[in-house]
Amino acid sequence: MNITIRHLQGDGMLDALYTLNSYSLHPSPPLQNKEDWLSIVRERQGITCHAVFEDETPVSIAVSTPMTQDIPLRSWGDPGPALQSVQRDMFPKMSPYIHENF
């Protein structure tokens, strides 16, 4: 068995990310429609991606996307009521401490 870590870009990144992301972050099967997924992910800019391969099969992936929105979170700024409403919609109710009033 040959284990390597590679920096991925372009279609190689998308192929590895689609499979591993689908299995780790979404109920499966069925997998999300690949064409729909690609139309969303291809628009992202500045993604850094590294993957661990066993022989030629990706088995683990690490991806970072630069923060492109200035969204004040708890202890970061003083969001007004309208922004607090947006934040409540963005985060799941599983983290109730995020939903307290500031």
N, C-alpha and C positions, 0 to 999 in steps of 0.2 A: 504494500500500500504506500502510495506517494502522497504526502500531505504538503500543501503549499498555501501561502497567503498571497492573494493578488489584489492589486488595485484595479477596479473595473470601471469602464466607461462605455457609453453608447449602448448598442444592442446587447452586448455581453452582460452589462449591468442589468438591463431590463429583463433579460431572460432569467438570470439568477434571482433577481429581486421578486419577479412575479411568482415563482414557485415557492420560495421560502417565505415571502411576505404573506402569501395566501394561506399557507398552512399554519403560520404562527399567529396571525392577527385576525383571522376570519374563520367562521365555522366552515368546515369542509368535510366531505364533498357537499355540494358542488363548488368548484372554484368560481370566483368572480369572472365574468366574461373578459377575456384577455384584451380584446379590442377596446372595450370601454375603459378598462384599467389603463391601457397604454395612452389613450387620449388624455387622461388626467395627469399621469406621471410625466409624460414627455414635456409638459409645459413647465415643470419645475426646473429652476436654474441653480447652479452651484452645488449640486449634490456631490458629496464625497462618499465613495463606496469601496469597501474592502470585503473580500469573501475568503473563507477557508474552503479549500477543495480537497477531497479525497480522490485521488487519481484525477479524473476530469469532471467529477460531480460536486457541485457546490453544496456544502452541508451547514454552513453558518455564514451570516452576513452582518456587517455593521455599516449603517448608513447615517450620515448627518446631512441635514438640510439647513442652510443658514436662516436665521430668524429674519424675516423681511417685513414684519409688521411690528409697530411700536404699540404693544398692548400692555398697559400697566397692570400688574398683578398685585396680589396682596403684599403690602410693604413696599411696592414699587410705584410711587406716584399716588395720586388721589383721584381715582376714577369717579366720574359723576354717575348719577342714577341710570342714564341711558347706556353707558358703557358697562355698568354692573349687570344690566339686563342681558347684554350681549354675552358677557362672560358666563353668566349662569347657563345660557343656552349652549355654550361651547363645551363645557365640562360636564361629564356624566354625574348624575345624582349619587353615584356610589361614593363620592368624596364630599360629604356634607359640609365639612369645614370650609370648603371653597365657597359655599353658598351663603355664608353669614353676611350680614350687612356690615359695611365698613363704617 
